[in-house]
Amino acid sequence: MSSDRITVDEFKYMSVFSEITGATPVRCVIDNENSRLLFLVGKGELGKAVGRGGRNIKILSDLFRKPVEVYEFSEDLHEMIKNLFVGVNILEINVTVRNEEKIVSIRVKEEDKGKAIGKNGRNVRRANIILGKLFGVSRVIIR
């Protein structure tokens, strides 16, 4: 795992998140480009964090005045990638290091490419941010 430190703002968001959901966040990542908050919770706490019918996400989104997304955390890079791309049929994950740059290449079924990339590359950017902070990944490529 990367040694990226939690900022004061991220810590504040994590505190409120925990208080409202009852789930313990492992990490909060602020995505300023897309004006959203990305929370990572421990294994088995995703349902608790989201709440019945997404109730907790709605409360948090209203409170923070930003969209809130929650994903299950894993210390294993491959497992974390799968958690970030739920609903996408991942065929292969390759991690290469070139010129001190860690690149993750994810091969998906052709019909899942659009879903994996997301509208305007939103899902790939999310993966870049989270995997960059937690695992030192420089770039995520969907193929």
C-alpha positions as CSV (number, residue, x, y, z in Angstrom):
1,M,0.0,0.0,0.0
2,S,1.2,3.5,-0.8
3,S,2.2,5.8,2.1
4,D,-0.1,8.6,0.9
5,R,-1.3,10.4,4.0
6,I,-4.9,11.2,4.9
7,T,-5.6,14.9,4.7
8,V,-7.5,16.8,7.4
9,D,-10.5,17.2,5.1
10,E,-10.5,13.5,4.3
11,F,-10.4,12.7,8.0
12,K,-13.3,15.1,8.7
13,Y,-15.4,13.4,6.0
14,M,-14.5,10.0,7.4
15,S,-15.6,11.0,10.8
16,V,-19.1,12.1,9.6
17,F,-19.4,9.1,7.4
18,S,-18.7,6.7,10.3
19,E,-21.2,8.6,12.5
20,I,-24.0,8.4,10.0
21,T,-23.5,4.9,8.6
22,G,-22.1,3.0,11.5
23,A,-19.5,1.6,9.1
24,T,-15.8,2.3,9.6
25,P,-14.2,3.9,6.5
26,V,-10.7,2.7,5.7
27,R,-10.1,5.8,3.5
28,C,-11.8,8.8,1.9
29,V,-10.6,10.1,-1.3
30,I,-11.7,13.6,-2.6
31,D,-12.2,13.7,-6.3
32,N,-12.1,17.4,-7.0
33,E,-12.2,17.1,-10.8
34,N,-15.6,15.4,-10.6
35,S,-16.7,17.0,-7.3
36,R,-17.4,13.7,-5.5
37,L,-16.3,11.8,-2.4
38,L,-15.0,8.2,-2.7
39,F,-15.1,6.2,0.5
40,L,-13.5,2.8,1.0
41,V,-14.9,0.5,3.7
42,G,-13.7,-2.8,5.2
43,K,-14.8,-6.2,3.9
44,G,-18.4,-6.9,4.7
45,E,-19.3,-3.3,5.6
46,L,-20.5,-2.1,2.2
47,G,-24.2,-2.9,2.8
48,K,-24.1,-1.1,6.2
49,A,-22.4,1.9,4.6
50,V,-24.9,2.2,1.8
51,G,-27.9,1.6,4.0
52,R,-31.3,0.2,3.0
53,G,-32.2,1.5,-0.4
54,G,-29.1,3.7,-0.5
55,R,-30.5,5.8,2.4
56,N,-27.1,6.6,3.9
57,I,-25.6,7.6,0.6
58,K,-28.5,10.0,0.0
59,I,-28.1,11.5,3.5
60,L,-24.3,11.9,3.0
61,S,-24.6,13.3,-0.5
62,D,-27.1,15.9,0.8
63,L,-25.0,16.8,3.8
64,F,-21.7,17.1,1.9
65,R,-23.4,18.7,-1.2
66,K,-21.4,16.2,-3.4
67,P,-22.1,12.8,-4.8
68,V,-20.8,10.0,-2.5
69,E,-19.6,6.7,-3.7
70,V,-18.6,3.7,-1.5
71,Y,-16.4,0.7,-2.4
72,E,-15.1,-2.3,-0.5
73,F,-11.4,-1.9,0.3
74,S,-8.9,-4.7,-0.2
75,E,-5.1,-4.6,0.4
76,D,-4.7,-6.9,-2.6
77,L,-4.4,-4.8,-5.8
78,H,-6.2,-7.3,-8.0
79,E,-9.1,-7.6,-5.6
80,M,-9.3,-3.8,-5.2
81,I,-9.6,-3.4,-9.0
82,K,-12.4,-5.9,-9.1
83,N,-14.2,-4.0,-6.3
84,L,-13.9,-0.8,-8.2
85,F,-15.4,-2.4,-11.4
86,V,-18.3,-4.3,-9.9
87,G,-20.6,-5.5,-12.7
88,V,-17.9,-5.5,-15.3
89,N,-16.6,-8.8,-16.6
90,I,-12.8,-8.5,-16.1
91,L,-10.9,-11.1,-18.2
92,E,-7.4,-10.2,-17.2
93,I,-5.4,-7.7,-15.0
94,N,-1.8,-7.0,-15.9
95,V,0.5,-4.8,-13.7
96,T,3.7,-3.6,-15.3
97,V,6.4,-1.3,-14.1
98,R,8.2,0.8,-16.7
99,N,10.5,3.7,-16.0
100,E,9.4,3.7,-12.3
101,E,5.7,4.0,-13.5
102,K,3.2,1.4,-12.4
103,I,0.7,0.7,-15.1
104,V,-2.5,-1.4,-14.7
105,S,-4.0,-2.8,-17.8
106,I,-7.5,-4.3,-17.5
107,R,-8.9,-6.5,-20.2
108,V,-12.7,-6.6,-20.2
109,K,-15.3,-8.2,-22.4
110,E,-16.0,-6.0,-25.5
111,E,-19.6,-5.4,-24.4
112,D,-18.4,-4.2,-20.9
113,K,-15.8,-1.6,-22.3
114,G,-18.2,1.3,-22.1
115,K,-19.3,0.4,-18.6
116,A,-15.7,0.0,-17.4
117,I,-14.6,3.3,-18.9
118,G,-17.8,5.2,-17.8
119,K,-19.3,8.4,-19.1
120,N,-16.5,10.7,-20.2
121,G,-13.9,8.3,-18.6
122,R,-15.3,8.8,-15.2
123,N,-14.8,5.2,-13.9
124,V,-11.2,5.1,-15.2
125,R,-10.5,8.4,-13.5
126,R,-11.9,7.0,-10.2
127,A,-9.7,3.9,-10.5
128,N,-6.7,6.1,-11.3
129,I,-7.3,8.3,-8.2
130,I,-7.9,5.5,-5.8
131,L,-5.3,3.1,-7.1
132,G,-2.8,5.9,-7.4
133,K,-3.2,7.0,-3.7
134,L,-3.4,3.5,-2.3
135,F,-1.1,1.4,-4.5
136,G,1.2,3.9,-6.3
137,V,-0.4,3.2,-9.7
138,S,0.4,5.8,-12.3
139,R,-2.1,4.8,-15.0
140,V,-5.1,2.6,-15.5
141,I,-5.8,1.4,-19.1
142,I,-9.0,-0.4,-20.1
143,R,-8.6,-2.7,-23.2
